[in-house]
Amino acid sequence: MNEHQTSNQDLWFHSRYDSEDQDDGCQNELSIKPSQEEGGRLELLLTNVGFDNHSFDNTFSLTREDAKLLRDFLNNWLRH
């Protein structure tokens, strides 16, 4: 695997990296997609692959208001 891969495919944002110096050196993935349920939320899947190749998945969900705050945070960070 390349050290860092990021893509937008249809409604998915996907980012994966390997051998991160600030982490444990294992593969990590972040996937974001719109929820199929009512309410307009974004679903986030965070995956960390352990040294024994066992995956640990964590999920999180953002509302539209959360996403707007995240957008503002990222725009501010990108400007600096």
BELQUI-V809869 format. One record per pair of residues at least 24 apart in sequence whose C-alpha atoms are under 6 Angstrom apart, sorted by the first residue. I is the first residue (numbers start at 1). J is the second residue. Records with the same first field share a line. If there is no record, write none. Layout:
# BELQUI-V809869
I = J, J
This chain:
# BELQUI-V809869
none
